Amino acid sequence: MRRSTILAAVAVATFGALGVAACGGEAPPPQPPSLPVAAASAAAPSPTTAPPPPAKPPLSDLIPQTLKGIGDAFNAHDAQKMAGYYADDAAVYTYGGGETHSRGDLQNSIA
């Protein structure tokens, strides 16, 4: 019983002191934010910096275009155009057809 009384007294004393400190007078007026030196210099771009590159189109737009282009090149029997959609170090594995490990190998196997 004695321990709980001491803990209660400590809690009242602690929270009471905080309450009194919080209610003591007016708060000072807020200060206007000051800009750091680095932020101030970054705000004004220098004339020598190039504008940022345009944003890349989303993959949801690129994938259908690429698949249509590959299909059109395949139907036109144009091996060079079809191989142009693959990276230089592309590896293509086909069932029963072997594998190719470069854009040139892919172009030769299509032709």
Chimera marker file (.cmm) of the C-alpha trace (Angstrom):
<marker_set name="trace">
<marker id="1" x="0.000" y="0.000" z="0.000" r="1" g="1" b="0" radius="0.5"/>
<marker id="2" x="2.811" y="2.349" z="0.851" r="1" g="1" b="0" radius="0.5"/>
<marker id="3" x="4.498" y="1.781" z="-2.538" r="1" g="1" b="0" radius="0.5"/>
<marker id="4" x="1.387" y="2.719" z="-4.519" r="1" g="1" b="0" radius="0.5"/>
<marker id="5" x="1.006" y="5.886" z="-2.430" r="1" g="1" b="0" radius="0.5"/>
<marker id="6" x="4.574" y="6.928" z="-3.218" r="1" g="1" b="0" radius="0.5"/>
<marker id="7" x="4.102" y="6.240" z="-6.937" r="1" g="1" b="0" radius="0.5"/>
<marker id="8" x="0.889" y="8.243" z="-6.981" r="1" g="1" b="0" radius="0.5"/>
<marker id="9" x="2.604" y="11.156" z="-5.222" r="1" g="1" b="0" radius="0.5"/>
<marker id="10" x="5.465" y="11.085" z="-7.735" r="1" g="1" b="0" radius="0.5"/>
<marker id="11" x="3.025" y="11.010" z="-10.667" r="1" g="1" b="0" radius="0.5"/>
<marker id="12" x="1.005" y="13.944" z="-9.281" r="1" g="1" b="0" radius="0.5"/>
<marker id="13" x="4.158" y="15.928" z="-8.605" r="1" g="1" b="0" radius="0.5"/>
<marker id="14" x="5.525" y="15.236" z="-12.087" r="1" g="1" b="0" radius="0.5"/>
<marker id="15" x="2.361" y="15.959" z="-14.034" r="1" g="1" b="0" radius="0.5"/>
<marker id="16" x="1.486" y="18.864" z="-11.798" r="1" g="1" b="0" radius="0.5"/>
<marker id="17" x="4.839" y="20.501" z="-12.483" r="1" g="1" b="0" radius="0.5"/>
<marker id="18" x="4.378" y="20.032" z="-16.194" r="1" g="1" b="0" radius="0.5"/>
<marker id="19" x="0.915" y="21.497" z="-16.048" r="1" g="1" b="0" radius="0.5"/>
<marker id="20" x="2.127" y="24.581" z="-14.209" r="1" g="1" b="0" radius="0.5"/>
<marker id="21" x="5.024" y="25.067" z="-16.572" r="1" g="1" b="0" radius="0.5"/>
<marker id="22" x="2.745" y="24.777" z="-19.567" r="1" g="1" b="0" radius="0.5"/>
<marker id="23" x="0.352" y="27.438" z="-18.297" r="1" g="1" b="0" radius="0.5"/>
<marker id="24" x="2.970" y="30.030" z="-17.372" r="1" g="1" b="0" radius="0.5"/>
<marker id="25" x="2.464" y="33.162" z="-19.482" r="1" g="1" b="0" radius="0.5"/>
<marker id="26" x="2.286" y="33.953" z="-23.179" r="1" g="1" b="0" radius="0.5"/>
<marker id="27" x="4.234" y="32.124" z="-25.809" r="1" g="1" b="0" radius="0.5"/>
<marker id="28" x="6.724" y="34.191" z="-27.795" r="1" g="1" b="0" radius="0.5"/>
<marker id="29" x="5.610" y="35.098" z="-31.333" r="1" g="1" b="0" radius="0.5"/>
<marker id="30" x="6.690" y="32.570" z="-33.976" r="1" g="1" b="0" radius="0.5"/>
<marker id="31" x="9.884" y="33.374" z="-35.814" r="1" g="1" b="0" radius="0.5"/>
<marker id="32" x="9.854" y="33.440" z="-39.625" r="1" g="1" b="0" radius="0.5"/>
<marker id="33" x="11.698" y="30.470" z="-41.107" r="1" g="1" b="0" radius="0.5"/>
<marker id="34" x="15.209" y="31.234" z="-42.192" r="1" g="1" b="0" radius="0.5"/>
<marker id="35" x="16.648" y="29.583" z="-45.296" r="1" g="1" b="0" radius="0.5"/>
<marker id="36" x="19.996" y="27.866" z="-44.975" r="1" g="1" b="0" radius="0.5"/>
<marker id="37" x="22.717" y="29.131" z="-47.266" r="1" g="1" b="0" radius="0.5"/>
<marker id="38" x="22.701" y="25.947" z="-49.374" r="1" g="1" b="0" radius="0.5"/>
<marker id="39" x="18.926" y="26.075" z="-49.856" r="1" g="1" b="0" radius="0.5"/>
<marker id="40" x="19.027" y="29.735" z="-50.825" r="1" g="1" b="0" radius="0.5"/>
<marker id="41" x="21.652" y="29.089" z="-53.488" r="1" g="1" b="0" radius="0.5"/>
<marker id="42" x="19.765" y="26.029" z="-54.756" r="1" g="1" b="0" radius="0.5"/>
<marker id="43" x="16.561" y="28.052" z="-55.105" r="1" g="1" b="0" radius="0.5"/>
<marker id="44" x="18.054" y="30.191" z="-57.866" r="1" g="1" b="0" radius="0.5"/>
<marker id="45" x="19.257" y="27.886" z="-60.660" r="1" g="1" b="0" radius="0.5"/>
<marker id="46" x="22.378" y="28.959" z="-62.422" r="1" g="1" b="0" radius="0.5"/>
<marker id="47" x="22.111" y="29.611" z="-66.157" r="1" g="1" b="0" radius="0.5"/>
<marker id="48" x="24.664" y="26.879" z="-66.947" r="1" g="1" b="0" radius="0.5"/>
<marker id="49" x="22.544" y="23.985" z="-65.635" r="1" g="1" b="0" radius="0.5"/>
<marker id="50" x="20.666" y="22.033" z="-68.261" r="1" g="1" b="0" radius="0.5"/>
<marker id="51" x="16.945" y="21.424" z="-67.855" r="1" g="1" b="0" radius="0.5"/>
<marker id="52" x="16.007" y="17.992" z="-66.555" r="1" g="1" b="0" radius="0.5"/>
<marker id="53" x="15.406" y="15.322" z="-69.192" r="1" g="1" b="0" radius="0.5"/>
<marker id="54" x="11.790" y="14.589" z="-70.084" r="1" g="1" b="0" radius="0.5"/>
<marker id="55" x="10.073" y="11.865" z="-68.113" r="1" g="1" b="0" radius="0.5"/>
<marker id="56" x="10.145" y="8.351" z="-69.545" r="1" g="1" b="0" radius="0.5"/>
<marker id="57" x="6.812" y="6.950" z="-70.696" r="1" g="1" b="0" radius="0.5"/>
<marker id="58" x="5.343" y="4.302" z="-68.401" r="1" g="1" b="0" radius="0.5"/>
<marker id="59" x="5.886" y="0.621" z="-69.181" r="1" g="1" b="0" radius="0.5"/>
<marker id="60" x="2.139" y="0.197" z="-69.600" r="1" g="1" b="0" radius="0.5"/>
<marker id="61" x="2.469" y="2.294" z="-72.780" r="1" g="1" b="0" radius="0.5"/>
<marker id="62" x="5.774" y="0.822" z="-74.017" r="1" g="1" b="0" radius="0.5"/>
<marker id="63" x="4.974" y="-2.902" z="-73.757" r="1" g="1" b="0" radius="0.5"/>
<marker id="64" x="2.004" y="-2.929" z="-76.200" r="1" g="1" b="0" radius="0.5"/>
<marker id="65" x="3.950" y="-0.787" z="-78.691" r="1" g="1" b="0" radius="0.5"/>
<marker id="66" x="6.956" y="-3.121" z="-78.542" r="1" g="1" b="0" radius="0.5"/>
<marker id="67" x="4.887" y="-6.284" z="-78.906" r="1" g="1" b="0" radius="0.5"/>
<marker id="68" x="3.039" y="-4.797" z="-81.884" r="1" g="1" b="0" radius="0.5"/>
<marker id="69" x="6.347" y="-3.798" z="-83.491" r="1" g="1" b="0" radius="0.5"/>
<marker id="70" x="7.824" y="-7.288" z="-83.019" r="1" g="1" b="0" radius="0.5"/>
<marker id="71" x="4.656" y="-8.868" z="-84.440" r="1" g="1" b="0" radius="0.5"/>
<marker id="72" x="4.653" y="-6.533" z="-87.450" r="1" g="1" b="0" radius="0.5"/>
<marker id="73" x="8.357" y="-7.229" z="-88.134" r="1" g="1" b="0" radius="0.5"/>
<marker id="74" x="7.766" y="-10.982" z="-87.837" r="1" g="1" b="0" radius="0.5"/>
<marker id="75" x="4.830" y="-10.877" z="-90.267" r="1" g="1" b="0" radius="0.5"/>
<marker id="76" x="6.872" y="-8.753" z="-92.697" r="1" g="1" b="0" radius="0.5"/>
<marker id="77" x="9.762" y="-11.292" z="-92.497" r="1" g="1" b="0" radius="0.5"/>
<marker id="78" x="12.127" y="-8.428" z="-91.557" r="1" g="1" b="0" radius="0.5"/>
<marker id="79" x="14.811" y="-10.012" z="-89.363" r="1" g="1" b="0" radius="0.5"/>
<marker id="80" x="16.785" y="-6.804" z="-88.896" r="1" g="1" b="0" radius="0.5"/>
<marker id="81" x="13.758" y="-4.836" z="-87.690" r="1" g="1" b="0" radius="0.5"/>
<marker id="82" x="12.711" y="-7.632" z="-85.341" r="1" g="1" b="0" radius="0.5"/>
<marker id="83" x="16.217" y="-7.976" z="-83.884" r="1" g="1" b="0" radius="0.5"/>
<marker id="84" x="16.244" y="-4.207" z="-83.325" r="1" g="1" b="0" radius="0.5"/>
<marker id="85" x="13.784" y="-4.657" z="-80.448" r="1" g="1" b="0" radius="0.5"/>
<marker id="86" x="16.298" y="-6.778" z="-78.494" r="1" g="1" b="0" radius="0.5"/>
<marker id="87" x="19.367" y="-5.670" z="-76.523" r="1" g="1" b="0" radius="0.5"/>
<marker id="88" x="22.875" y="-6.364" z="-77.827" r="1" g="1" b="0" radius="0.5"/>
<marker id="89" x="23.451" y="-9.001" z="-75.149" r="1" g="1" b="0" radius="0.5"/>
<marker id="90" x="20.007" y="-10.632" z="-75.319" r="1" g="1" b="0" radius="0.5"/>
<marker id="91" x="19.748" y="-14.357" z="-74.704" r="1" g="1" b="0" radius="0.5"/>
<marker id="92" x="16.767" y="-16.061" z="-76.349" r="1" g="1" b="0" radius="0.5"/>
<marker id="93" x="15.879" y="-19.663" z="-75.549" r="1" g="1" b="0" radius="0.5"/>
<marker id="94" x="13.324" y="-21.388" z="-77.761" r="1" g="1" b="0" radius="0.5"/>
<marker id="95" x="11.843" y="-24.801" z="-77.199" r="1" g="1" b="0" radius="0.5"/>
<marker id="96" x="13.432" y="-27.179" z="-79.700" r="1" g="1" b="0" radius="0.5"/>
<marker id="97" x="15.218" y="-24.355" z="-81.472" r="1" g="1" b="0" radius="0.5"/>
<marker id="98" x="18.283" y="-23.839" z="-79.354" r="1" g="1" b="0" radius="0.5"/>
<marker id="99" x="19.458" y="-20.564" z="-77.965" r="1" g="1" b="0" radius="0.5"/>
<marker id="100" x="20.957" y="-17.291" z="-79.170" r="1" g="1" b="0" radius="0.5"/>
<marker id="101" x="23.214" y="-15.010" z="-77.168" r="1" g="1" b="0" radius="0.5"/>
<marker id="102" x="23.343" y="-11.719" z="-79.058" r="1" g="1" b="0" radius="0.5"/>
<marker id="103" x="21.321" y="-9.516" z="-81.351" r="1" g="1" b="0" radius="0.5"/>
<marker id="104" x="23.354" y="-10.726" z="-84.354" r="1" g="1" b="0" radius="0.5"/>
<marker id="105" x="22.717" y="-14.397" z="-83.514" r="1" g="1" b="0" radius="0.5"/>
<marker id="106" x="19.013" y="-13.631" z="-83.159" r="1" g="1" b="0" radius="0.5"/>
<marker id="107" x="18.958" y="-11.861" z="-86.518" r="1" g="1" b="0" radius="0.5"/>
<marker id="108" x="20.729" y="-14.819" z="-88.197" r="1" g="1" b="0" radius="0.5"/>
<marker id="109" x="18.369" y="-17.363" z="-86.650" r="1" g="1" b="0" radius="0.5"/>
<marker id="110" x="15.296" y="-15.392" z="-87.742" r="1" g="1" b="0" radius="0.5"/>
<marker id="111" x="16.625" y="-14.956" z="-91.269" r="1" g="1" b="0" radius="0.5"/>
<link id1="1" id2="2" r="1" g="1" b="0" radius="0.2"/>
<link id1="2" id2="3" r="1" g="1" b="0" radius="0.2"/>
<link id1="3" id2="4" r="1" g="1" b="0" radius="0.2"/>
<link id1="4" id2="5" r="1" g="1" b="0" radius="0.2"/>
<link id1="5" id2="6" r="1" g="1" b="0" radius="0.2"/>
<link id1="6" id2="7" r="1" g="1" b="0" radius="0.2"/>
<link id1="7" id2="8" r="1" g="1" b="0" radius="0.2"/>
<link id1="8" id2="9" r="1" g="1" b="0" radius="0.2"/>
<link id1="9" id2="10" r="1" g="1" b="0" radius="0.2"/>
<link id1="10" id2="11" r="1" g="1" b="0" radius="0.2"/>
<link id1="11" id2="12" r="1" g="1" b="0" radius="0.2"/>
<link id1="12" id2="13" r="1" g="1" b="0" radius="0.2"/>
<link id1="13" id2="14" r="1" g="1" b="0" radius="0.2"/>
<link id1="14" id2="15" r="1" g="1" b="0" radius="0.2"/>
<link id1="15" id2="16" r="1" g="1" b="0" radius="0.2"/>
<link id1="16" id2="17" r="1" g="1" b="0" radius="0.2"/>
<link id1="17" id2="18" r="1" g="1" b="0" radius="0.2"/>
<link id1="18" id2="19" r="1" g="1" b="0" radius="0.2"/>
<link id1="19" id2="20" r="1" g="1" b="0" radius="0.2"/>
<link id1="20" id2="21" r="1" g="1" b="0" radius="0.2"/>
<link id1="21" id2="22" r="1" g="1" b="0" radius="0.2"/>
<link id1="22" id2="23" r="1" g="1" b="0" radius="0.2"/>
<link id1="23" id2="24" r="1" g="1" b="0" radius="0.2"/>
<link id1="24" id2="25" r="1" g="1" b="0" radius="0.2"/>
<link id1="25" id2="26" r="1" g="1" b="0" radius="0.2"/>
<link id1="26" id2="27" r="1" g="1" b="0" radius="0.2"/>
<link id1="27" id2="28" r="1" g="1" b="0" radius="0.2"/>
<link id1="28" id2="29" r="1" g="1" b="0" radius="0.2"/>
<link id1="29" id2="30" r="1" g="1" b="0" radius="0.2"/>
<link id1="30" id2="31" r="1" g="1" b="0" radius="0.2"/>
<link id1="31" id2="32" r="1" g="1" b="0" radius="0.2"/>
<link id1="32" id2="33" r="1" g="1" b="0" radius="0.2"/>
<link id1="33" id2="34" r="1" g="1" b="0" radius="0.2"/>
<link id1="34" id2="35" r="1" g="1" b="0" radius="0.2"/>
<link id1="35" id2="36" r="1" g="1" b="0" radius="0.2"/>
<link id1="36" id2="37" r="1" g="1" b="0" radius="0.2"/>
<link id1="37" id2="38" r="1" g="1" b="0" radius="0.2"/>
<link id1="38" id2="39" r="1" g="1" b="0" radius="0.2"/>
<link id1="39" id2="40" r="1" g="1" b="0" radius="0.2"/>
<link id1="40" id2="41" r="1" g="1" b="0" radius="0.2"/>
<link id1="41" id2="42" r="1" g="1" b="0" radius="0.2"/>
<link id1="42" id2="43" r="1" g="1" b="0" radius="0.2"/>
<link id1="43" id2="44" r="1" g="1" b="0" radius="0.2"/>
<link id1="44" id2="45" r="1" g="1" b="0" radius="0.2"/>
<link id1="45" id2="46" r="1" g="1" b="0" radius="0.2"/>
<link id1="46" id2="47" r="1" g="1" b="0" radius="0.2"/>
<link id1="47" id2="48" r="1" g="1" b="0" radius="0.2"/>
<link id1="48" id2="49" r="1" g="1" b="0" radius="0.2"/>
<link id1="49" id2="50" r="1" g="1" b="0" radius="0.2"/>
<link id1="50" id2="51" r="1" g="1" b="0" radius="0.2"/>
<link id1="51" id2="52" r="1" g="1" b="0" radius="0.2"/>
<link id1="52" id2="53" r="1" g="1" b="0" radius="0.2"/>
<link id1="53" id2="54" r="1" g="1" b="0" radius="0.2"/>
<link id1="54" id2="55" r="1" g="1" b="0" radius="0.2"/>
<link id1="55" id2="56" r="1" g="1" b="0" radius="0.2"/>
<link id1="56" id2="57" r="1" g="1" b="0" radius="0.2"/>
<link id1="57" id2="58" r="1" g="1" b="0" radius="0.2"/>
<link id1="58" id2="59" r="1" g="1" b="0" radius="0.2"/>
<link id1="59" id2="60" r="1" g="1" b="0" radius="0.2"/>
<link id1="60" id2="61" r="1" g="1" b="0" radius="0.2"/>
<link id1="61" id2="62" r="1" g="1" b="0" radius="0.2"/>
<link id1="62" id2="63" r="1" g="1" b="0" radius="0.2"/>
<link id1="63" id2="64" r="1" g="1" b="0" radius="0.2"/>
<link id1="64" id2="65" r="1" g="1" b="0" radius="0.2"/>
<link id1="65" id2="66" r="1" g="1" b="0" radius="0.2"/>
<link id1="66" id2="67" r="1" g="1" b="0" radius="0.2"/>
<link id1="67" id2="68" r="1" g="1" b="0" radius="0.2"/>
<link id1="68" id2="69" r="1" g="1" b="0" radius="0.2"/>
<link id1="69" id2="70" r="1" g="1" b="0" radius="0.2"/>
<link id1="70" id2="71" r="1" g="1" b="0" radius="0.2"/>
<link id1="71" id2="72" r="1" g="1" b="0" radius="0.2"/>
<link id1="72" id2="73" r="1" g="1" b="0" radius="0.2"/>
<link id1="73" id2="74" r="1" g="1" b="0" radius="0.2"/>
<link id1="74" id2="75" r="1" g="1" b="0" radius="0.2"/>
<link id1="75" id2="76" r="1" g="1" b="0" radius="0.2"/>
<link id1="76" id2="77" r="1" g="1" b="0" radius="0.2"/>
<link id1="77" id2="78" r="1" g="1" b="0" radius="0.2"/>
<link id1="78" id2="79" r="1" g="1" b="0" radius="0.2"/>
<link id1="79" id2="80" r="1" g="1" b="0" radius="0.2"/>
<link id1="80" id2="81" r="1" g="1" b="0" radius="0.2"/>
<link id1="81" id2="82" r="1" g="1" b="0" radius="0.2"/>
<link id1="82" id2="83" r="1" g="1" b="0" radius="0.2"/>
<link id1="83" id2="84" r="1" g="1" b="0" radius="0.2"/>
<link id1="84" id2="85" r="1" g="1" b="0" radius="0.2"/>
<link id1="85" id2="86" r="1" g="1" b="0" radius="0.2"/>
<link id1="86" id2="87" r="1" g="1" b="0" radius="0.2"/>
<link id1="87" id2="88" r="1" g="1" b="0" radius="0.2"/>
<link id1="88" id2="89" r="1" g="1" b="0" radius="0.2"/>
<link id1="89" id2="90" r="1" g="1" b="0" radius="0.2"/>
<link id1="90" id2="91" r="1" g="1" b="0" radius="0.2"/>
<link id1="91" id2="92" r="1" g="1" b="0" radius="0.2"/>
<link id1="92" id2="93" r="1" g="1" b="0" radius="0.2"/>
<link id1="93" id2="94" r="1" g="1" b="0" radius="0.2"/>
<link id1="94" id2="95" r="1" g="1" b="0" radius="0.2"/>
<link id1="95" id2="96" r="1" g="1" b="0" radius="0.2"/>
<link id1="96" id2="97" r="1" g="1" b="0" radius="0.2"/>
<link id1="97" id2="98" r="1" g="1" b="0" radius="0.2"/>
<link id1="98" id2="99" r="1" g="1" b="0" radius="0.2"/>
<link id1="99" id2="100" r="1" g="1" b="0" radius="0.2"/>
<link id1="100" id2="101" r="1" g="1" b="0" radius="0.2"/>
<link id1="101" id2="102" r="1" g="1" b="0" radius="0.2"/>
<link id1="102" id2="103" r="1" g="1" b="0" radius="0.2"/>
<link id1="103" id2="104" r="1" g="1" b="0" radius="0.2"/>
<link id1="104" id2="105" r="1" g="1" b="0" radius="0.2"/>
<link id1="105" id2="106" r="1" g="1" b="0" radius="0.2"/>
<link id1="106" id2="107" r="1" g="1" b="0" radius="0.2"/>
<link id1="107" id2="108" r="1" g="1" b="0" radius="0.2"/>
<link id1="108" id2="109" r="1" g="1" b="0" radius="0.2"/>
<link id1="109" id2="110" r="1" g="1" b="0" radius="0.2"/>
<link id1="110" id2="111" r="1" g="1" b="0" radius="0.2"/>
</marker_set>
